[in-house]
């Protein structure tokens, strides 16, 4: 049951709440969360570079996939630490739900890299289409932009405009990846319509995995943008 409190008692409660809110704003925010976001970006970029290297032929497929798996494990450790700190920290830099969603979207991006590597391993793919190699370079570009974006969260008001511009750039990178994906599928179909259906199916799956990696990286930028809007 809800009881309305009026008079002096009501004013006293309102004052205490206002003072508490003011006091919480003065308390130092936990910098460890920013450290962890940036720490997660390290394996995120490293995984993207390994994926790019194996798609372009600069790294053997087996070694590239192993590197992606390694980096995904490192990212998982950081993501797990973020979740632990979210539960036990008294003061967080922004809403706990936002923290969990941001690290979740970052982890989804490198998880998708791992899914791509698993598909490559499963189907024993050893050579890649030009469009796949092009997407590998796009993934590196998007992941590096994300790694630049994250430190700006340390001072949202100062970097709000730069964050918006960078998020927009990542969105443009994702749109470009859609074009590469579409053109790649068309070329793949033309190359295999003579009867090699399995070659088309496998190639199309890898293309889809690669395009989803860029989608997940764009999701990170969208999460950051929403956090900024909530704190301006």
Order of alpha helices (4+ residues) and beta strands (2+ residues): alpha-alpha-alpha-alpha-alpha-alpha-alpha
